[in-house]
Amino acid sequence: MEIEDLLHKTIQVERQLKFKSSSKFASSSSSSWRSNWKNHKVATNPKEDVKGKYSNAPPK
């Protein structure tokens, strides 16, 4: 019985290791996607947008 229990435990550990390694790959690819998204710059000036929204003065 002990050998069967050890075998069962070993199989469970191997499955966990495979799952963890595949989840690390997925998270690293999504984090690189996020960093690429942050590096993308929009060609607007945020200060002008704020003034336009909250000011009653006509835009320059």
PDBQT receptor file of N, H, CA, C and O in Angstrom, charges set to zero:
ATOM      1  N   MET A   1       0.818  -1.213   0.000  1.00  0.00    +0.000 N 
ATOM      2  CA  MET A   1       0.000   0.000   0.000  1.00  0.00    +0.000 C 
ATOM      3  C   MET A   1       0.853   1.264   0.000  1.00  0.00    +0.000 C 
ATOM      4  O   MET A   1       0.483   2.245  -0.645  1.00  0.00    +0.000 OA
ATOM      5  N   GLU A   2       1.958   1.269   0.688  1.00  0.00    +0.000 N 
ATOM      6  H   GLU A   2       2.259   0.472   1.212  1.00  0.00    +0.000 HD
ATOM      7  CA  GLU A   2       2.777   2.472   0.771  1.00  0.00    +0.000 C 
ATOM      8  C   GLU A   2       3.346   2.870  -0.589  1.00  0.00    +0.000 C 
ATOM      9  O   GLU A   2       3.432   4.058  -0.901  1.00  0.00    +0.000 OA
ATOM     10  N   ILE A   3       3.727   1.907  -1.384  1.00  0.00    +0.000 N 
ATOM     11  H   ILE A   3       3.658   0.942  -1.132  1.00  0.00    +0.000 HD
ATOM     12  CA  ILE A   3       4.283   2.216  -2.708  1.00  0.00    +0.000 C 
ATOM     13  C   ILE A   3       3.209   2.844  -3.593  1.00  0.00    +0.000 C 
ATOM     14  O   ILE A   3       3.486   3.783  -4.339  1.00  0.00    +0.000 OA
ATOM     15  N   GLU A   4       1.998   2.332  -3.510  1.00  0.00    +0.000 N 
ATOM     16  H   GLU A   4       1.772   1.570  -2.903  1.00  0.00    +0.000 HD
ATOM     17  CA  GLU A   4       0.902   2.910  -4.304  1.00  0.00    +0.000 C 
ATOM     18  C   GLU A   4       0.609   4.345  -3.862  1.00  0.00    +0.000 C 
ATOM     19  O   GLU A   4       0.352   5.215  -4.694  1.00  0.00    +0.000 OA
ATOM     20  N   ASP A   5       0.649   4.584  -2.558  1.00  0.00    +0.000 N 
ATOM     21  H   ASP A   5       0.858   3.878  -1.883  1.00  0.00    +0.000 HD
ATOM     22  CA  ASP A   5       0.426   5.945  -2.050  1.00  0.00    +0.000 C 
ATOM     23  C   ASP A   5       1.522   6.895  -2.536  1.00  0.00    +0.000 C 
ATOM     24  O   ASP A   5       1.238   8.024  -2.937  1.00  0.00    +0.000 OA
ATOM     25  N   LEU A   6       2.777   6.432  -2.498  1.00  0.00    +0.000 N 
ATOM     26  H   LEU A   6       3.008   5.515  -2.172  1.00  0.00    +0.000 HD
ATOM     27  CA  LEU A   6       3.885   7.255  -2.977  1.00  0.00    +0.000 C 
ATOM     28  C   LEU A   6       3.748   7.549  -4.470  1.00  0.00    +0.000 C 
ATOM     29  O   LEU A   6       4.005   8.666  -4.919  1.00  0.00    +0.000 OA
ATOM     30  N   LEU A   7       3.346   6.548  -5.222  1.00  0.00    +0.000 N 
ATOM     31  H   LEU A   7       3.137   5.640  -4.857  1.00  0.00    +0.000 HD
ATOM     32  CA  LEU A   7       3.157   6.741  -6.656  1.00  0.00    +0.000 C 
ATOM     33  C   LEU A   7       2.056   7.765  -6.919  1.00  0.00    +0.000 C 
ATOM     34  O   LEU A   7       2.210   8.650  -7.761  1.00  0.00    +0.000 OA
ATOM     35  N   HIS A   8       0.958   7.638  -6.201  1.00  0.00    +0.000 N 
ATOM     36  H   HIS A   8       0.833   6.919  -5.517  1.00  0.00    +0.000 HD
ATOM     37  CA  HIS A   8      -0.155   8.582  -6.359  1.00  0.00    +0.000 C 
ATOM     38  C   HIS A   8       0.286  10.007  -6.013  1.00  0.00    +0.000 C 
ATOM     39  O   HIS A   8      -0.038  10.954  -6.730  1.00  0.00    +0.000 OA
ATOM     40  N   LYS A   9       1.016  10.148  -4.926  1.00  0.00    +0.000 N 
ATOM     41  H   LYS A   9       1.279   9.378  -4.344  1.00  0.00    +0.000 HD
ATOM     42  CA  LYS A   9       1.505  11.467  -4.500  1.00  0.00    +0.000 C 
ATOM     43  C   LYS A   9       2.471  12.047  -5.541  1.00  0.00    +0.000 C 
ATOM     44  O   LYS A   9       2.432  13.241  -5.837  1.00  0.00    +0.000 OA
ATOM     45  N   THR A  10       3.324  11.202  -6.082  1.00  0.00    +0.000 N 
ATOM     46  H   THR A  10       3.356  10.232  -5.841  1.00  0.00    +0.000 HD
ATOM     47  CA  THR A  10       4.277  11.649  -7.097  1.00  0.00    +0.000 C 
ATOM     48  C   THR A  10       3.555  12.154  -8.338  1.00  0.00    +0.000 C 
ATOM     49  O   THR A  10       3.935  13.180  -8.901  1.00  0.00    +0.000 OA
ATOM     50  N   ILE A  11       2.535  11.455  -8.762  1.00  0.00    +0.000 N 
ATOM     51  H   ILE A  11       2.226  10.621  -8.304  1.00  0.00    +0.000 HD
ATOM     52  CA  ILE A  11       1.757  11.878  -9.932  1.00  0.00    +0.000 C 
ATOM     53  C   ILE A  11       1.084  13.219  -9.661  1.00  0.00    +0.000 C 
ATOM     54  O   ILE A  11       1.061  14.084 -10.536  1.00  0.00    +0.000 OA
ATOM     55  N   GLN A  12       0.539  13.401  -8.469  1.00  0.00    +0.000 N 
ATOM     56  H   GLN A  12       0.558  12.698  -7.758  1.00  0.00    +0.000 HD
ATOM     57  CA  GLN A  12      -0.092  14.676  -8.123  1.00  0.00    +0.000 C 
ATOM     58  C   GLN A  12       0.910  15.829  -8.162  1.00  0.00    +0.000 C 
ATOM     59  O   GLN A  12       0.605  16.902  -8.683  1.00  0.00    +0.000 OA
ATOM     60  N   VAL A  13       2.100  15.608  -7.615  1.00  0.00    +0.000 N 
ATOM     61  H   VAL A  13       2.347  14.736  -7.192  1.00  0.00    +0.000 HD
ATOM     62  CA  VAL A  13       3.128  16.654  -7.592  1.00  0.00    +0.000 C 
ATOM     63  C   VAL A  13       3.552  17.002  -9.014  1.00  0.00    +0.000 C 
ATOM     64  O   VAL A  13       3.714  18.179  -9.337  1.00  0.00    +0.000 OA
ATOM     65  N   GLU A  14       3.734  16.005  -9.859  1.00  0.00    +0.000 N 
ATOM     66  H   GLU A  14       3.602  15.049  -9.597  1.00  0.00    +0.000 HD
ATOM     67  CA  GLU A  14       4.113  16.264 -11.251  1.00  0.00    +0.000 C 
ATOM     68  C   GLU A  14       3.047  17.083 -11.969  1.00  0.00    +0.000 C 
ATOM     69  O   GLU A  14       3.372  17.988 -12.737  1.00  0.00    +0.000 OA
ATOM     70  N   ARG A  15       1.793  16.773 -11.725  1.00  0.00    +0.000 N 
ATOM     71  H   ARG A  15       1.530  16.038 -11.101  1.00  0.00    +0.000 HD
ATOM     72  CA  ARG A  15       0.708  17.546 -12.350  1.00  0.00    +0.000 C 
ATOM     73  C   ARG A  15       0.731  18.999 -11.879  1.00  0.00    +0.000 C 
ATOM     74  O   ARG A  15       0.534  19.917 -12.675  1.00  0.00    +0.000 OA
ATOM     75  N   GLN A  16       0.972  19.203 -10.585  1.00  0.00    +0.000 N 
ATOM     76  H   GLN A  16       1.133  18.457  -9.939  1.00  0.00    +0.000 HD
ATOM     77  CA  GLN A  16       1.038  20.568 -10.059  1.00  0.00    +0.000 C 
ATOM     78  C   GLN A  16       2.193  21.339 -10.686  1.00  0.00    +0.000 C 
ATOM     79  O   GLN A  16       2.047  22.507 -11.044  1.00  0.00    +0.000 OA
ATOM     80  N   LEU A  17       3.333  20.686 -10.814  1.00  0.00    +0.000 N 
ATOM     81  H   LEU A  17       3.452  19.737 -10.523  1.00  0.00    +0.000 HD
ATOM     82  CA  LEU A  17       4.494  21.349 -11.414  1.00  0.00    +0.000 C 
ATOM     83  C   LEU A  17       4.222  21.705 -12.872  1.00  0.00    +0.000 C 
ATOM     84  O   LEU A  17       4.592  22.791 -13.320  1.00  0.00    +0.000 OA
ATOM     85  N   LYS A  18       3.590  20.818 -13.608  1.00  0.00    +0.000 N 
ATOM     86  H   LYS A  18       3.289  19.936 -13.244  1.00  0.00    +0.000 HD
ATOM     87  CA  LYS A  18       3.254  21.113 -15.001  1.00  0.00    +0.000 C 
ATOM     88  C   LYS A  18       2.285  22.282 -15.074  1.00  0.00    +0.000 C 
ATOM     89  O   LYS A  18       2.431  23.157 -15.927  1.00  0.00    +0.000 OA
ATOM     90  N   PHE A  19       1.299  22.304 -14.190  1.00  0.00    +0.000 N 
ATOM     91  H   PHE A  19       1.180  21.593 -13.497  1.00  0.00    +0.000 HD
ATOM     92  CA  PHE A  19       0.313  23.390 -14.190  1.00  0.00    +0.000 C 
ATOM     93  C   PHE A  19       0.976  24.711 -13.845  1.00  0.00    +0.000 C 
ATOM     94  O   PHE A  19       0.689  25.726 -14.480  1.00  0.00    +0.000 OA
ATOM     95  N   LYS A  20       1.855  24.720 -12.854  1.00  0.00    +0.000 N 
ATOM     96  H   LYS A  20       2.088  23.895 -12.339  1.00  0.00    +0.000 HD
ATOM     97  CA  LYS A  20       2.529  25.959 -12.451  1.00  0.00    +0.000 C 
ATOM     98  C   LYS A  20       3.431  26.476 -13.560  1.00  0.00    +0.000 C 
ATOM     99  O   LYS A  20       3.478  27.682 -13.805  1.00  0.00    +0.000 OA
ATOM    100  N   SER A  21       4.144  25.588 -14.230  1.00  0.00    +0.000 N 
ATOM    101  H   SER A  21       4.106  24.608 -14.031  1.00  0.00    +0.000 HD
ATOM    102  CA  SER A  21       5.044  26.041 -15.293  1.00  0.00    +0.000 C 
ATOM    103  C   SER A  21       4.244  26.588 -16.468  1.00  0.00    +0.000 C 
ATOM    104  O   SER A  21       4.677  27.554 -17.097  1.00  0.00    +0.000 OA
ATOM    105  N   SER A  22       3.099  26.006 -16.780  1.00  0.00    +0.000 N 
ATOM    106  H   SER A  22       2.747  25.222 -16.269  1.00  0.00    +0.000 HD
ATOM    107  CA  SER A  22       2.298  26.522 -17.888  1.00  0.00    +0.000 C 
ATOM    108  C   SER A  22       1.623  27.833 -17.502  1.00  0.00    +0.000 C 
ATOM    109  O   SER A  22       1.444  28.699 -18.358  1.00  0.00    +0.000 OA
ATOM    110  N   SER A  23       1.246  28.001 -16.242  1.00  0.00    +0.000 N 
ATOM    111  H   SER A  23       1.392  27.298 -15.546  1.00  0.00    +0.000 HD
ATOM    112  CA  SER A  23       0.630  29.264 -15.826  1.00  0.00    +0.000 C 
ATOM    113  C   SER A  23       1.660  30.380 -15.782  1.00  0.00    +0.000 C 
ATOM    114  O   SER A  23       1.315  31.535 -16.035  1.00  0.00    +0.000 OA
ATOM    115  N   LYS A  24       2.915  30.073 -15.468  1.00  0.00    +0.000 N 
ATOM    116  H   LYS A  24       3.196  29.136 -15.263  1.00  0.00    +0.000 HD
ATOM    117  CA  LYS A  24       3.965  31.092 -15.493  1.00  0.00    +0.000 C 
ATOM    118  C   LYS A  24       4.167  31.599 -16.909  1.00  0.00    +0.000 C 
ATOM    119  O   LYS A  24       4.359  32.796 -17.122  1.00  0.00    +0.000 OA
ATOM    120  N   PHE A  25       4.123  30.700 -17.875  1.00  0.00    +0.000 N 
ATOM    121  H   PHE A  25       3.967  29.728 -17.703  1.00  0.00    +0.000 HD
ATOM    122  CA  PHE A  25       4.300  31.107 -19.266  1.00  0.00    +0.000 C 
ATOM    123  C   PHE A  25       3.153  32.019 -19.688  1.00  0.00    +0.000 C 
ATOM    124  O   PHE A  25       3.377  33.025 -20.362  1.00  0.00    +0.000 OA
ATOM    125  N   ALA A  26       1.940  31.679 -19.302  1.00  0.00    +0.000 N 
ATOM    126  H   ALA A  26       1.758  30.862 -18.754  1.00  0.00    +0.000 HD
ATOM    127  CA  ALA A  26       0.785  32.495 -19.682  1.00  0.00    +0.000 C 
ATOM    128  C   ALA A  26       0.853  33.870 -19.029  1.00  0.00    +0.000 C 
ATOM    129  O   ALA A  26       0.541  34.872 -19.672  1.00  0.00    +0.000 OA
ATOM    130  N   SER A  27       1.251  33.933 -17.774  1.00  0.00    +0.000 N 
ATOM    131  H   SER A  27       1.504  33.119 -17.251  1.00  0.00    +0.000 HD
ATOM    132  CA  SER A  27       1.300  35.229 -17.104  1.00  0.00    +0.000 C 
ATOM    133  C   SER A  27       2.428  36.090 -17.654  1.00  0.00    +0.000 C 
ATOM    134  O   SER A  27       2.284  37.310 -17.731  1.00  0.00    +0.000 OA
ATOM    135  N   SER A  28       3.545  35.486 -18.036  1.00  0.00    +0.000 N 
ATOM    136  H   SER A  28       3.662  34.494 -17.974  1.00  0.00    +0.000 HD
ATOM    137  CA  SER A  28       4.638  36.289 -18.580  1.00  0.00    +0.000 C 
ATOM    138  C   SER A  28       4.254  36.858 -19.934  1.00  0.00    +0.000 C 
ATOM    139  O   SER A  28       4.636  37.981 -20.262  1.00  0.00    +0.000 OA
ATOM    140  N   SER A  29       3.504  36.100 -20.728  1.00  0.00    +0.000 N 
ATOM    141  H   SER A  29       3.194  35.187 -20.462  1.00  0.00    +0.000 HD
ATOM    142  CA  SER A  29       3.118  36.629 -22.032  1.00  0.00    +0.000 C 
ATOM    143  C   SER A  29       2.094  37.744 -21.873  1.00  0.00    +0.000 C 
ATOM    144  O   SER A  29       2.116  38.709 -22.637  1.00  0.00    +0.000 OA
ATOM    145  N   SER A  30       1.203  37.634 -20.905  1.00  0.00    +0.000 N 
ATOM    146  H   SER A  30       1.185  36.849 -20.285  1.00  0.00    +0.000 HD
ATOM    147  CA  SER A  30       0.220  38.700 -20.721  1.00  0.00    +0.000 C 
ATOM    148  C   SER A  30       0.866  39.942 -20.122  1.00  0.00    +0.000 C 
ATOM    149  O   SER A  30       0.449  41.059 -20.429  1.00  0.00    +0.000 OA
ATOM    150  N   SER A  31       1.881  39.769 -19.269  1.00  0.00    +0.000 N 
ATOM    151  H   SER A  31       2.220  38.861 -19.020  1.00  0.00    +0.000 HD
ATOM    152  CA  SER A  31       2.537  40.945 -18.704  1.00  0.00    +0.000 C 
ATOM    153  C   SER A  31       3.318  41.683 -19.779  1.00  0.00    +0.000 C 
ATOM    154  O   SER A  31       3.380  42.913 -19.752  1.00  0.00    +0.000 OA
ATOM    155  N   SER A  32       3.919  40.963 -20.728  1.00  0.00    +0.000 N 
ATOM    156  H   SER A  32       3.868  39.964 -20.750  1.00  0.00    +0.000 HD
ATOM    157  CA  SER A  32       4.632  41.655 -21.800  1.00  0.00    +0.000 C 
ATOM    158  C   SER A  32       3.630  42.391 -22.675  1.00  0.00    +0.000 C 
ATOM    159  O   SER A  32       3.945  43.462 -23.193  1.00  0.00    +0.000 OA
ATOM    160  N   TRP A  33       2.434  41.848 -22.855  1.00  0.00    +0.000 N 
ATOM    161  H   TRP A  33       2.178  40.978 -22.435  1.00  0.00    +0.000 HD
ATOM    162  CA  TRP A  33       1.406  42.545 -23.626  1.00  0.00    +0.000 C 
ATOM    163  C   TRP A  33       1.021  43.835 -22.918  1.00  0.00    +0.000 C 
ATOM    164  O   TRP A  33       0.847  44.869 -23.562  1.00  0.00    +0.000 OA
ATOM    165  N   ARG A  34       0.887  43.782 -21.602  1.00  0.00    +0.000 N 
ATOM    166  H   ARG A  34       1.028  42.942 -21.079  1.00  0.00    +0.000 HD
ATOM    167  CA  ARG A  34       0.534  44.987 -20.849  1.00  0.00    +0.000 C 
ATOM    168  C   ARG A  34       1.633  46.040 -20.959  1.00  0.00    +0.000 C 
ATOM    169  O   ARG A  34       1.344  47.225 -21.123  1.00  0.00    +0.000 OA
ATOM    170  N   SER A  35       2.889  45.611 -20.871  1.00  0.00    +0.000 N 
ATOM    171  H   SER A  35       3.123  44.648 -20.739  1.00  0.00    +0.000 HD
ATOM    172  CA  SER A  35       3.977  46.584 -20.963  1.00  0.00    +0.000 C 
ATOM    173  C   SER A  35       4.014  47.206 -22.349  1.00  0.00    +0.000 C 
ATOM    174  O   SER A  35       4.315  48.393 -22.476  1.00  0.00    +0.000 OA
ATOM    175  N   ASN A  36       3.713  46.435 -23.393  1.00  0.00    +0.000 N 
ATOM    176  H   ASN A  36       3.468  45.471 -23.289  1.00  0.00    +0.000 HD
ATOM    177  CA  ASN A  36       3.659  47.003 -24.739  1.00  0.00    +0.000 C 
ATOM    178  C   ASN A  36       2.519  48.005 -24.837  1.00  0.00    +0.000 C 
ATOM    179  O   ASN A  36       2.657  49.027 -25.508  1.00  0.00    +0.000 OA
ATOM    180  N   TRP A  37       1.415  47.738 -24.194  1.00  0.00    +0.000 N 
ATOM    181  H   TRP A  37       1.302  46.907 -23.648  1.00  0.00    +0.000 HD
ATOM    182  CA  TRP A  37       0.272  48.643 -24.229  1.00  0.00    +0.000 C 
ATOM    183  C   TRP A  37       0.627  49.961 -23.537  1.00  0.00    +0.000 C 
ATOM    184  O   TRP A  37       0.255  51.031 -24.019  1.00  0.00    +0.000 OA
ATOM    185  N   LYS A  38       1.339  49.891 -22.418  1.00  0.00    +0.000 N 
ATOM    186  H   LYS A  38       1.641  49.022 -22.027  1.00  0.00    +0.000 HD
ATOM    187  CA  LYS A  38       1.728  51.105 -21.693  1.00  0.00    +0.000 C 
ATOM    188  C   LYS A  38       2.713  51.938 -22.508  1.00  0.00    +0.000 C 
ATOM    189  O   LYS A  38       2.710  53.166 -22.414  1.00  0.00    +0.000 OA
ATOM    190  N   ASN A  39       3.552  51.286 -23.305  1.00  0.00    +0.000 N 
ATOM    191  H   ASN A  39       3.554  50.289 -23.381  1.00  0.00    +0.000 HD
ATOM    192  CA  ASN A  39       4.541  52.008 -24.098  1.00  0.00    +0.000 C 
ATOM    193  C   ASN A  39       3.902  52.744 -25.270  1.00  0.00    +0.000 C 
ATOM    194  O   ASN A  39       4.524  53.635 -25.849  1.00  0.00    +0.000 OA
ATOM    195  N   HIS A  40       2.686  52.390 -25.622  1.00  0.00    +0.000 N 
ATOM    196  H   HIS A  40       2.181  51.666 -25.151  1.00  0.00    +0.000 HD
ATOM    197  CA  HIS A  40       1.990  53.045 -26.722  1.00  0.00    +0.000 C 
ATOM    198  C   HIS A  40       1.526  54.422 -26.247  1.00  0.00    +0.000 C 
ATOM    199  O   HIS A  40       0.751  54.522 -25.296  1.00  0.00    +0.000 OA
ATOM    200  N   LYS A  41       1.994  55.475 -26.900  1.00  0.00    +0.000 N 
ATOM    201  H   LYS A  41       2.623  55.394 -27.673  1.00  0.00    +0.000 HD
ATOM    202  CA  LYS A  41       1.667  56.827 -26.449  1.00  0.00    +0.000 C 
ATOM    203  C   LYS A  41       0.623  57.444 -27.364  1.00  0.00    +0.000 C 
ATOM    204  O   LYS A  41       0.677  57.281 -28.583  1.00  0.00    +0.000 OA
ATOM    205  N   VAL A  42      -0.320  58.147 -26.775  1.00  0.00    +0.000 N 
ATOM    206  H   VAL A  42      -0.364  58.279 -25.785  1.00  0.00    +0.000 HD
ATOM    207  CA  VAL A  42      -1.354  58.839 -27.529  1.00  0.00    +0.000 C 
ATOM    208  C   VAL A  42      -0.864  60.256 -27.788  1.00  0.00    +0.000 C 
ATOM    209  O   VAL A  42      -0.226  60.861 -26.926  1.00  0.00    +0.000 OA
ATOM    210  N   ALA A  43      -1.158  60.789 -28.968  1.00  0.00    +0.000 N 
ATOM    211  H   ALA A  43      -1.676  60.298 -29.668  1.00  0.00    +0.000 HD
ATOM    212  CA  ALA A  43      -0.606  62.087 -29.377  1.00  0.00    +0.000 C 
ATOM    213  C   ALA A  43      -1.493  63.253 -28.952  1.00  0.00    +0.000 C 
ATOM    214  O   ALA A  43      -1.697  64.186 -29.727  1.00  0.00    +0.000 OA
ATOM    215  N   THR A  44      -2.019  63.211 -27.740  1.00  0.00    +0.000 N 
ATOM    216  H   THR A  44      -1.853  62.452 -27.110  1.00  0.00    +0.000 HD
ATOM    217  CA  THR A  44      -2.814  64.332 -27.244  1.00  0.00    +0.000 C 
ATOM    218  C   THR A  44      -2.142  64.912 -26.016  1.00  0.00    +0.000 C 
ATOM    219  O   THR A  44      -1.344  64.245 -25.358  1.00  0.00    +0.000 OA
ATOM    220  N   ASN A  45      -2.465  66.137 -25.718  1.00  0.00    +0.000 N 
ATOM    221  H   ASN A  45      -3.114  66.678 -26.253  1.00  0.00    +0.000 HD
ATOM    222  CA  ASN A  45      -1.919  66.793 -24.536  1.00  0.00    +0.000 C 
ATOM    223  C   ASN A  45      -2.977  66.734 -23.444  1.00  0.00    +0.000 C 
ATOM    224  O   ASN A  45      -4.008  67.393 -23.576  1.00  0.00    +0.000 OA
ATOM    225  N   PRO A  46      -2.771  65.976 -22.373  1.00  0.00    +0.000 N 
ATOM    226  CA  PRO A  46      -3.805  65.830 -21.342  1.00  0.00    +0.000 C 
ATOM    227  C   PRO A  46      -4.154  67.140 -20.649  1.00  0.00    +0.000 C 
ATOM    228  O   PRO A  46      -5.288  67.297 -20.195  1.00  0.00    +0.000 OA
ATOM    229  N   LYS A  47      -3.227  68.082 -20.549  1.00  0.00    +0.000 N 
ATOM    230  H   LYS A  47      -2.306  67.955 -20.917  1.00  0.00    +0.000 HD
ATOM    231  CA  LYS A  47      -3.535  69.356 -19.894  1.00  0.00    +0.000 C 
ATOM    232  C   LYS A  47      -4.578  70.130 -20.698  1.00  0.00    +0.000 C 
ATOM    233  O   LYS A  47      -5.470  70.749 -20.118  1.00  0.00    +0.000 OA
ATOM    234  N   GLU A  48      -4.475  70.101 -22.012  1.00  0.00    +0.000 N 
ATOM    235  H   GLU A  48      -3.750  69.598 -22.483  1.00  0.00    +0.000 HD
ATOM    236  CA  GLU A  48      -5.456  70.796 -22.848  1.00  0.00    +0.000 C 
ATOM    237  C   GLU A  48      -6.829  70.154 -22.715  1.00  0.00    +0.000 C 
ATOM    238  O   GLU A  48      -7.844  70.851 -22.688  1.00  0.00    +0.000 OA
ATOM    239  N   ASP A  49      -6.864  68.826 -22.631  1.00  0.00    +0.000 N 
ATOM    240  H   ASP A  49      -6.040  68.260 -22.652  1.00  0.00    +0.000 HD
ATOM    241  CA  ASP A  49      -8.137  68.127 -22.496  1.00  0.00    +0.000 C 
ATOM    242  C   ASP A  49      -8.830  68.506 -21.191  1.00  0.00    +0.000 C 
ATOM    243  O   ASP A  49     -10.045  68.708 -21.178  1.00  0.00    +0.000 OA
ATOM    244  N   VAL A  50      -8.087  68.605 -20.103  1.00  0.00    +0.000 N 
ATOM    245  H   VAL A  50      -7.101  68.441 -20.114  1.00  0.00    +0.000 HD
ATOM    246  CA  VAL A  50      -8.670  68.944 -18.805  1.00  0.00    +0.000 C 
ATOM    247  C   VAL A  50      -9.201  70.371 -18.834  1.00  0.00    +0.000 C 
ATOM    248  O   VAL A  50     -10.304  70.621 -18.347  1.00  0.00    +0.000 OA
ATOM    249  N   LYS A  51      -8.454  71.303 -19.385  1.00  0.00    +0.000 N 
ATOM    250  H   LYS A  51      -7.558  71.100 -19.780  1.00  0.00    +0.000 HD
ATOM    251  CA  LYS A  51      -8.911  72.690 -19.453  1.00  0.00    +0.000 C 
ATOM    252  C   LYS A  51     -10.182  72.790 -20.287  1.00  0.00    +0.000 C 
ATOM    253  O   LYS A  51     -11.102  73.524 -19.928  1.00  0.00    +0.000 OA
ATOM    254  N   GLY A  52     -10.239  72.077 -21.370  1.00  0.00    +0.000 N 
ATOM    255  H   GLY A  52      -9.491  71.481 -21.662  1.00  0.00    +0.000 HD
ATOM    256  CA  GLY A  52     -11.407  72.117 -22.243  1.00  0.00    +0.000 C 
ATOM    257  C   GLY A  52     -12.652  71.568 -21.572  1.00  0.00    +0.000 C 
ATOM    258  O   GLY A  52     -13.755  72.053 -21.826  1.00  0.00    +0.000 OA
ATOM    259  N   LYS A  53     -12.500  70.582 -20.735  1.00  0.00    +0.000 N 
ATOM    260  H   LYS A  53     -11.605  70.188 -20.529  1.00  0.00    +0.000 HD
ATOM    261  CA  LYS A  53     -13.661  69.968 -20.088  1.00  0.00    +0.000 C 
ATOM    262  C   LYS A  53     -14.232  70.851 -18.986  1.00  0.00    +0.000 C 
ATOM    263  O   LYS A  53     -15.451  70.964 -18.850  1.00  0.00    +0.000 OA
ATOM    264  N   TYR A  54     -13.366  71.475 -18.202  1.00  0.00    +0.000 N 
ATOM    265  H   TYR A  54     -12.377  71.384 -18.312  1.00  0.00    +0.000 HD
ATOM    266  CA  TYR A  54     -13.826  72.131 -16.986  1.00  0.00    +0.000 C 
ATOM    267  C   TYR A  54     -13.808  73.657 -17.053  1.00  0.00    +0.000 C 
ATOM    268  O   TYR A  54     -14.101  74.317 -16.056  1.00  0.00    +0.000 OA
ATOM    269  N   SER A  55     -13.479  74.210 -18.175  1.00  0.00    +0.000 N 
ATOM    270  H   SER A  55     -13.242  73.674 -18.985  1.00  0.00    +0.000 HD
ATOM    271  CA  SER A  55     -13.404  75.660 -18.283  1.00  0.00    +0.000 C 
ATOM    272  C   SER A  55     -14.548  76.170 -19.148  1.00  0.00    +0.000 C 
ATOM    273  O   SER A  55     -14.923  75.528 -20.129  1.00  0.00    +0.000 OA
ATOM    274  N   ASN A  56     -15.107  77.334 -18.783  1.00  0.00    +0.000 N 
ATOM    275  H   ASN A  56     -14.802  77.855 -17.986  1.00  0.00    +0.000 HD
ATOM    276  CA  ASN A  56     -16.145  77.952 -19.602  1.00  0.00    +0.000 C 
ATOM    277  C   ASN A  56     -15.545  78.837 -20.684  1.00  0.00    +0.000 C 
ATOM    278  O   ASN A  56     -16.256  79.287 -21.583  1.00  0.00    +0.000 OA
ATOM    279  N   ALA A  57     -14.242  79.092 -20.604  1.00  0.00    +0.000 N 
ATOM    280  H   ALA A  57     -13.665  78.727 -19.873  1.00  0.00    +0.000 HD
ATOM    281  CA  ALA A  57     -13.581  79.943 -21.586  1.00  0.00    +0.000 C 
ATOM    282  C   ALA A  57     -13.485  79.205 -22.918  1.00  0.00    +0.000 C 
ATOM    283  O   ALA A  57     -13.322  77.986 -22.947  1.00  0.00    +0.000 OA
ATOM    284  N   PRO A  58     -13.587  79.948 -24.018  1.00  0.00    +0.000 N 
ATOM    285  CA  PRO A  58     -13.465  79.297 -25.330  1.00  0.00    +0.000 C 
ATOM    286  C   PRO A  58     -12.038  78.794 -25.543  1.00  0.00    +0.000 C 
ATOM    287  O   PRO A  58     -11.089  79.401 -25.047  1.00  0.00    +0.000 OA
ATOM    288  N   PRO A  59     -11.880  77.700 -26.270  1.00  0.00    +0.000 N 
ATOM    289  CA  PRO A  59     -10.537  77.169 -26.510  1.00  0.00    +0.000 C 
ATOM    290  C   PRO A  59      -9.714  78.121 -27.366  1.00  0.00    +0.000 C 
ATOM    291  O   PRO A  59     -10.267  78.859 -28.181  1.00  0.00    +0.000 OA
ATOM    292  N   LYS A  60      -8.411  78.110 -27.191  1.00  0.00    +0.000 N 
ATOM    293  H   LYS A  60      -7.961  77.510 -26.529  1.00  0.00    +0.000 HD
ATOM    294  CA  LYS A  60      -7.518  79.009 -27.924  1.00  0.00    +0.000 C 
ATOM    295  C   LYS A  60      -7.334  78.560 -29.350  1.00  0.00    +0.000 C 
ATOM    296  O   LYS A  60      -6.612  79.203 -30.112  1.00  0.00    +0.000 OA
TER     297      LYS A  60
